[in-house]
Structure formats: C-alpha cells, structure tokens
Amino acid sequence: MRNIIMRTVSVTAEYQPLSAVSLVGSVTISTLPSNAGDVFFRGDDGSDVPHQPGEWYEYFSVDLSGIFVKGTPGDMVKIVGGTW
C-alpha cells in the first residue's frame, strides 16, 4: 500500500522522534524559514547537526521514528513524501 506522508512537527527543547511509531518512507524534511533558530538533528554519532531555517533535504526509505530533532520550542519541521 502506498500512502502520502504530510506532517509538521513542533520542535521542543529535548530530542523527540519525527514519528511516534515506525513509519518508513521517502520524504523531504525541511525546517520552516520562519523558525526562530536552528533545528538540531541527532547525528548517527549522537552529535547535534544544525539545520538553519529554510534548509531542506530529501531522504529515501528512512524510518521517521529513528530521526530525532530538538531546538527552539515552537519552531517547526515539515515532512512531505510517501511510502512508495
């Protein structure tokens, strides 16, 4: 089954996953240009990887429950793609 993935995630000061359950898809993940600060993604080595407001990347066949973000509370991450 193929499904569209469209969501926004409100960032908190502590790391949180982009999905509470396993959700594998090919998506574009972007930080909104209106964000107050950088959004930090947890790197594969545990480091903070900053994404500036308006930055975006395409990911293929990733599990959103394994991608963690934190930053200025109220800033947003947008996810658009699908399970194809």
N, C-alpha and C positions, 0 to 999 in steps of 0.2 A: 504494500500500500504506500502511496506517495502522498505526503502531506506538506502543506506550506507551514513554515515557521516564521512567525512575525510577533515580536515582543519587544518591550522596553523593560529594562531592569534599573530600578532606583538604587544607586550606589550607597553603601554605608561605610562607616569608618573601619569596620572589620571585614576581612575577606568573606565573601559569600559566593556560591556557585551560580552560574548563569541559568541553571535549571535544577530544581529540587530532585528530579528523577532523571534517569538515564535517557538522553534524547540525542541520537546521532543524526547529523545532517551536514549538508554543505551550505555554509552561510557566509554572509558579510557581517562582520561585527564592527560597529562604529561608536565612537564617543561623540556626543552631540556638540556642535560648535558653541552652543550657549552654556556649556558646563563652566563652573567657576574655576576649576583646576584640572590637573591631570587625573586620569583614572589609572590605577595601578593594577596590572595583571600579575598573578603569581607565576613566575618563570618555572621552568622544569627543574631548576636547581634551588627553588624556594625564594629567589630574589624578587624584588619589586621591579616590574618592567613598566615604565610610564608610557601612557598614550595621551598625547595632547588633545585638547578639544578639537573636534573635527577630523581626527585621524581614523582611518578605517583599513581593514584587511579582509581578504577572502580566505576562508578555511574550507577544506574538503574532507568530508567524512570524519568530523570531530564529535566527541561526546560533550555536550554543553555542561553536563554535571561535573566534568573534570576541569572546567575553566573557571578560575576564581578571580574576582575583582574587588577592589576597595577604592576609596577616595573620599572626596568631599561629600558628606551626606546630602542627598537630593540630586546630585549630578546623575546623568542617565547614560546607559549603554543601550544601543539599538541593535537588534539581531533580526536579519531578514534572510530567508533562504528556504530550504526544504529538505525532505528526507529522500531525495532521489539520488 
